[in-house]
């Protein structure tokens, strides 16, 4: 089962950027994230929707339809 939340290292690998870049993006609120204790986590689905929006300019609805 895939985890629902990604840590900064997993996000960095997904986006092919450095971990420091991920932390800067989170701090700038460029990517969706949440904080659990002292740890930053990015919801997997939100990250993929963010990537979809950034590449197409379209949001993906839950049913798979695009807005």
C-alpha distances in whole Angstrom, upper triangle without the diagonal:
4,6,9,12,13,16,19,19,15,17,20,19,17,21,23,25,25,24,27,27,24,26,29,27,25,29,30,28,27,23,22,21,21,22,21,24,25,21,21,17,17,14,12,14,17,17,17,19,22,21,22,25,26,27,28,29,28,25,22,22,20,21,21,25,26,29
4,6,9,10,13,16,15,12,14,17,15,14,17,19,21,22,21,24,24,20,22,25,23,22,25,27,24,24,20,18,17,18,20,19,22,22,19,18,14,13,11,9,11,14,14,13,16,18,18,19,22,23,23,25,26,25,22,20,21,18,20,19,23,24,26
4,6,7,10,13,14,11,12,16,15,14,17,19,20,21,19,22,22,18,20,23,21,19,23,24,22,22,18,16,15,15,16,15,18,19,15,14,11,11,9,8,10,13,13,13,16,17,18,19,22,23,24,25,26,25,22,20,21,19,21,21,24,25,27
4,7,10,13,15,12,12,16,16,14,17,19,20,21,19,22,21,18,19,22,19,17,21,22,19,19,16,13,12,12,14,13,17,18,15,13,9,8,6,5,7,10,10,12,13,15,16,18,19,21,22,23,24,22,19,18,18,16,19,18,22,22,24
4,7,10,12,9,10,13,14,13,15,18,18,18,16,18,18,14,15,18,16,14,17,19,17,17,13,11,9,9,11,11,14,15,11,9,6,5,4,5,9,9,10,12,14,14,16,18,19,20,22,24,24,23,20,19,20,18,21,21,24,24,25
4,7,8,6,6,10,10,10,12,14,14,15,12,15,15,11,13,16,14,13,16,18,16,16,12,11,9,10,11,12,15,14,11,9,5,5,6,6,10,10,9,11,14,14,14,17,19,19,20,23,23,23,21,20,21,20,23,22,25,24,26
4,6,5,6,9,10,11,12,14,13,13,10,12,13,10,10,14,13,11,14,17,16,16,13,12,10,10,10,11,13,12,8,6,5,6,9,10,13,13,11,14,17,16,16,20,21,20,22,25,25,25,23,23,24,23,27,26,28,27,29
4,5,5,6,9,10,10,12,10,9,6,9,9,6,7,11,10,9,12,14,14,14,11,12,10,11,11,13,14,12,9,7,7,8,11,11,15,14,12,15,17,16,16,19,20,19,21,24,24,25,23,23,25,25,28,27,29,28,29
4,5,5,6,9,10,10,9,8,6,9,10,8,10,13,13,13,15,18,17,17,14,15,13,15,15,16,17,15,12,10,10,11,13,13,16,16,13,16,19,17,17,20,22,21,22,25,26,27,25,25,27,27,30,28,30,29,31
4,5,5,6,9,10,10,10,9,12,12,10,12,15,14,14,17,19,18,17,14,14,13,15,15,16,18,17,13,11,10,9,11,10,13,14,11,13,16,15,15,18,20,19,20,23,24,24,23,22,24,24,26,25,27,26,28
4,5,5,6,8,8,9,8,11,10,7,10,12,11,11,14,15,14,13,10,11,11,13,14,16,18,17,13,11,9,7,10,9,12,11,8,10,13,12,11,15,16,15,17,20,21,21,20,20,22,22,25,23,25,24,25
4,5,5,6,5,5,5,9,8,6,9,11,11,12,14,16,15,14,12,14,13,16,17,18,20,18,15,12,12,11,13,12,15,15,11,13,16,14,13,17,18,16,17,21,22,23,22,22,25,25,28,26,28,26,28
4,6,5,7,8,8,12,11,10,13,15,14,15,18,19,19,17,15,16,16,18,19,21,23,21,17,15,14,13,15,13,16,16,12,13,17,15,14,17,19,17,18,21,23,24,23,23,25,25,28,25,28,26,28
4,6,8,10,11,14,12,10,14,16,14,15,18,19,18,15,13,14,15,17,19,21,23,22,18,15,14,11,13,10,12,13,9,10,13,12,10,13,16,14,15,18,19,20,19,19,22,22,24,22,24,23,25
4,5,9,10,12,10,9,13,13,11,13,16,16,16,13,11,13,15,18,20,22,24,22,19,16,15,12,14,12,14,13,10,10,13,11,9,12,14,12,12,16,17,19,18,19,22,23,25,22,24,22,24
4,7,9,12,10,10,14,14,13,15,18,18,18,16,14,17,18,21,22,24,26,24,20,18,17,15,17,15,17,17,13,14,17,15,12,16,17,15,15,19,20,22,22,22,26,26,28,26,27,26,27
4,7,8,6,7,11,11,11,13,15,16,16,14,13,16,16,19,20,23,24,22,19,16,16,15,17,16,19,18,14,15,18,15,14,17,18,16,16,20,21,23,23,24,27,28,30,28,29,27,28
4,5,5,7,9,10,11,13,14,15,17,15,14,17,17,19,19,21,22,20,17,15,16,15,18,18,20,19,16,18,20,18,17,20,21,19,20,24,24,26,26,27,29,30,33,31,32,30,31
4,5,5,6,9,10,11,12,14,15,14,13,15,14,16,16,18,19,16,13,11,12,13,16,16,19,18,15,18,20,18,17,21,22,20,21,25,25,27,26,27,29,29,32,30,32,31,31
4,5,5,6,9,10,11,12,14,14,14,16,15,17,16,18,19,16,14,12,14,15,18,19,22,20,17,20,22,19,19,22,23,20,22,26,26,28,27,28,31,31,34,32,34,32,32
4,5,5,6,9,10,10,12,11,11,14,14,16,17,20,21,18,16,13,14,14,17,18,20,18,15,17,19,16,16,19,19,17,19,22,22,24,24,25,28,29,32,30,31,29,29
4,5,5,6,9,10,10,9,8,11,10,13,14,16,18,15,13,10,11,10,14,14,17,15,12,15,16,14,14,17,18,16,18,21,21,23,22,23,25,26,29,27,29,27,27
4,5,5,6,9,10,10,10,12,10,12,12,14,15,13,11,8,10,11,15,16,19,16,14,17,19,16,17,20,20,18,21,24,24,25,24,25,27,28,31,30,31,29,29
4,5,5,6,8,9,10,12,12,14,14,17,18,16,14,12,14,13,17,18,20,18,15,18,19,16,17,20,20,17,20,23,22,24,23,25,28,29,32,30,31,29,29
4,5,5,6,5,6,9,10,13,14,17,19,17,15,11,12,11,14,16,17,14,12,15,16,12,13,17,16,14,17,20,19,20,20,22,24,25,28,27,28,25,25
4,5,5,6,6,7,7,9,10,14,15,13,12,8,9,9,12,14,16,13,11,15,16,13,14,18,17,16,19,21,20,21,20,21,23,24,27,26,27,25,25
4,5,8,9,10,9,11,11,15,16,14,13,10,12,12,16,18,19,16,15,19,19,16,18,21,20,18,21,24,22,24,22,24,26,27,31,30,30,28,28
4,5,8,10,11,13,14,18,19,17,16,13,15,14,17,19,20,16,15,18,18,15,16,19,17,16,19,22,20,22,21,23,25,26,30,29,29,26,26
4,5,7,8,10,12,16,18,17,15,12,13,11,14,16,17,13,12,16,15,12,14,17,15,14,18,20,18,19,18,20,21,23,26,25,26,23,23
4,7,9,12,15,18,21,19,17,14,14,12,14,15,15,12,11,13,13,9,11,14,12,11,14,16,15,16,15,18,20,22,25,23,24,21,21
4,6,10,13,16,19,18,15,11,11,8,10,11,12,9,7,10,10,7,9,12,11,10,14,16,15,16,14,16,18,19,22,21,22,20,20
4,7,11,14,17,16,14,10,9,6,7,10,10,6,7,10,10,8,11,13,12,13,16,17,16,16,14,15,16,17,20,20,21,19,19
4,7,10,13,13,10,7,6,4,7,10,11,8,9,12,13,11,14,16,16,16,19,21,20,20,17,18,19,19,23,22,24,22,22
4,7,10,10,8,6,5,6,8,12,13,11,12,15,16,15,17,20,19,20,23,24,23,23,20,21,21,20,24,24,26,25,25
4,6,7,6,5,6,9,11,14,16,14,15,19,19,18,20,23,23,23,26,28,27,27,24,24,25,24,28,28,30,29,29
4,6,5,6,7,10,12,15,17,16,17,20,21,21,23,25,25,26,29,30,30,29,26,26,26,25,29,29,31,31,31
4,6,8,10,14,16,19,21,20,20,24,25,24,26,29,29,29,32,34,33,33,30,30,30,29,32,33,35,34,35
4,7,10,13,16,19,22,20,20,24,25,23,25,28,28,28,31,33,32,32,30,30,31,30,34,34,36,35,35
4,6,10,13,15,18,17,17,20,22,20,22,25,25,25,28,30,30,30,27,27,28,27,31,31,33,32,33
4,7,10,13,15,14,13,17,18,17,18,22,22,21,24,26,26,26,24,24,25,25,28,28,30,29,29
4,7,9,12,11,10,14,15,15,16,19,20,20,22,24,24,24,21,21,22,21,25,24,26,26,27
4,6,9,7,7,10,12,11,13,15,16,16,19,21,20,20,18,17,19,18,22,21,23,22,23
4,6,5,6,9,10,10,12,14,15,16,18,20,20,19,16,15,16,15,18,18,20,20,21
4,6,5,6,9,10,11,12,14,15,17,18,19,18,15,14,15,14,17,16,19,19,20
4,5,5,6,9,10,10,12,14,15,16,17,15,12,10,11,10,13,12,15,15,17
4,5,5,6,9,10,10,12,14,15,15,14,11,10,11,11,15,14,16,15,16
4,5,5,6,9,10,10,12,14,14,14,12,12,14,14,17,16,17,16,17
4,5,5,6,9,10,11,12,13,12,10,10,12,13,15,13,15,14,16
4,5,5,6,9,10,10,10,9,7,6,9,10,13,11,12,11,12
4,5,5,6,9,10,9,9,8,9,12,14,16,14,15,13,14
4,5,5,6,8,9,10,10,10,14,15,18,15,16,14,15
4,6,5,6,7,7,7,8,11,13,15,12,12,10,12
4,5,5,5,5,5,8,11,14,16,13,13,10,10
4,6,6,8,9,11,15,18,20,17,17,14,14
4,6,8,10,12,16,18,20,16,16,13,14
4,5,8,10,14,17,18,15,13,10,11
4,7,10,13,16,18,15,14,10,9
4,7,10,13,14,12,10,6,6
4,6,10,12,10,9,6,6
4,7,8,6,6,5,7
4,6,5,5,6,7
4,5,7,9,11
4,6,9,11
4,7,10
4,7
4
